[in-house]
Amino acid sequence: MNGLRRTSRRTIRVLLAVALLGGVVVASHGGEARAAGRVTECTLTALNSPTEAGQPARFRFFTNNDFERGGLPPGGPTGTVTFFADADPIPFAFALPVIPDGGPTIDHSSVIVQTSDLSVGTHTIRAVFFPLLLSIPFTCPSTPEATHVVRSTASATSVSSAVNPSVWTQSTTFTASVTKVGGGSVAGSVDFLVDGTSIGARPLDGGGNASIDTSTLAVGNHTVTAQFLSSDPGTQNSAAVLNGGQTVTSASTAVALTSSVNPTETGVATTFTATVAASAPAVGTPTGSVVFRADGFDLAAPIGVDGSGRASFSTSLLAIGNRAITATFAPASANFLPSGAALTQIVELARTSIGYTGATTGDFHDPAVVSARLTRSRDGVPIVAGSVRFTIASQTCSATTDTDGRASCAIVIADPAGPNTVQASYAGDAQRRPSSDSGSFAITREQTTIVDTGDTVVLNGAALRASATLHEDDGAPVLAGRVVNFAVGSGATRQTCSAPTDVTGRAACTIASTSQPLGPVSIVASFDQDVYYEAASVTRSIIIYAFPAFGAFVVGDRVATVSNQVTFYDSNWSDRNATSGGDSPNSFKGFAATPGPLPQCGGLFAATPGRSTKPPSTLPAYMGTIVTSSVKKNGSSITGTRVGLVVVRVDNRTTRPGGSGDDMATGAVVATIPC
């Protein structure tokens, strides 16, 4: 048993046997004493059952000293008594009276023993009597028994809070103190419960105390219970509730408001940052939102704080002046209290910078693309929708900046060639200061192109109509009044004329009487450089021709094609000259004595049959020749249509007409004469 030395049943039998000394008492099975002597009545009484664990339990062994019944001599039996709790001997250090020979002694009536070592529970107590050697041998008819109950000892628990009321997230310590009723040590653990839910168990220390820290209680009032769980069966469990409960209040907060730049310039994005923190003793990051205001007006919808307790808002729309900025924190729950902060934001006119980035040279009358970039001086941020004015000499243009602060436009240069200046300027506005930039700009002469548009085939001795068109390199006409010079031929036969351009760039003049060698002759149209344009010239060939001294030769319209070899005089002319009007009479040889007005086209020519009218014997090397579509004979008269004129280069290999009747004249068509 707990608290007693364990002794086997065999040991009990031995103890009983050694008490006989000479056979007076013999041990009986089951622990009962039997003697050959007289029998006395023996009883065992539990004097204070029940007791609590650790308290003394007292037991009284009693013998009946009845002379009549037992015939005992005065003084009654003497001997020793051994007490057993269940199967274990009870130590007799506390037997009454004092035992001189190592065990409780009968004082002629009773002996009392006490022990504090009985465990919790119900115990069977036995007392074994051993008579003394010299006494009259007495025995107990049976081993007396008694029942004793040991109850666990009640405990008392109290609980306290180190901080009450506490602020949300503030740590507090709950301490439970456990004592045993009547004194003594306690062992076990304490389970702490908040609103019926365990927050942890802690073992008792040597002083009977256990503590737990917590900082996670929600705002409000909480029931705190400490439940003592004894690890000693001799000590009862107990519990306690914190008086008034644990009160948790909302945590105060503080807002720190900052500006990314102060003072700032209008149009510059300024970021306001509100940092919300829990005020001591609370810890953690508050949740909720912040409303930013300028001069009492909301700048935006509420902005939630992030995991670091920060909320930010950027704006570039603050008006110039001193602006009162506030940030008000609204918590997302009752765990925190609202708070706010304020600052004064100074907003000034924005300084600007403009840099010219466009062309630095351009031709007269051509568009020069000018450009610039407009930014804030402070941070280089582009200024959008700013109006920039560009100037080159006397010309200007304006443009609006794009999202990158760039503006560009084209100036058509109208000033003479030479060094000049280009300037980009920004006039500023109600929010920004003006700025400008300038640089050198070289105006160069515009390139020109000249196209000759004059006569291409000219009758020698007649007027030559010279003309040309002077264009800029992009095809636009030059300014009116540019002088174009024309020169036909070279050396002693060189003939010239000049004319100014009109608004279309055309210049025209006439050489009244052309006097040039027959055949191809060069004509040059040229423009000399001036302050606006570069020089230009063009050279081409014209054909100078002549008619025979009288009359005219004729070719059919179906052979009168440039580069064709033609026969313009022959006895078989009709076979060699196809006409669209049908066959020609065989009697027509190709010479018209009466050609009609030349060099006009249209009308009729007349001829005589055969060779009745002889052509001139000397022909021009480049000869004007009639083109006919029909030749008809009526009696002795031959007539033909005059539908065009061509220049025939007369072959030197042929015999000139006017000789024998078999003479033939040929040549190549080199040009068509405009009618």
Buried (B, 14 or more C-beta within 10 A) or exposed (E): BBBBEEBEEEEBBEBBEEBBEEEBBBBBEEBBBBBEBBEBBBBBBBBEBEBBBBBEBBBBBBBBBEEEEBEBEEEBBBBBBBBBBBBBBBBBEBBBEEBEEEBBBBEEBBBBBBBEBBBBBEBEBBBBBBBBEEBBBBBBEBBBEBEBBBBBBBBBBBBBBEEBBBBBBBBBEBBBBBBBEEEBEBBBBBBBBBBEEEBEBBEBEEEBEBBBEBBEBEBBEBEBBBBBBBEBEBBBBBBBBBEEBBBBBBBBBBBBBBBEBBEBBBBBEBEBBBBBBBBEBBBBBBBBBBBBBBBEEEBEEBBEBEEEBBBBBEBBEBEBEEBEBBBBBEBEEEBBBBBBBEBEBBBBBBBBBBBBBBBEEBBBBBBBEBBBBBBBBBEEBBBBEBBBBBBBBEBBBEBEBBEEBBBBBBBEBBBEBEEBEBBBBBEBBEBBBEBBBEEEBEBBBBBBBBBBBBBBBBBBEBEBBBBBBBBBBEEEBBBEEBBBBBBBBEEEEEBEBEBBBBEEBBBBBBBEEBEBEBBBBBBBBBBEEBEBBBEBBBEEEBBBBBBBEEBBBBBBBBBBEEEBEBBBBBBEBBEBBBBEBEEBBBBBBBBBBBBBEBBEBEEBBBBBBEBEBBBBEEBBBBBBBBBBBBBBBEEEEBBBBBBBBBBBBBBEEBBBBBEEEEBBBBBBBBBBBEE
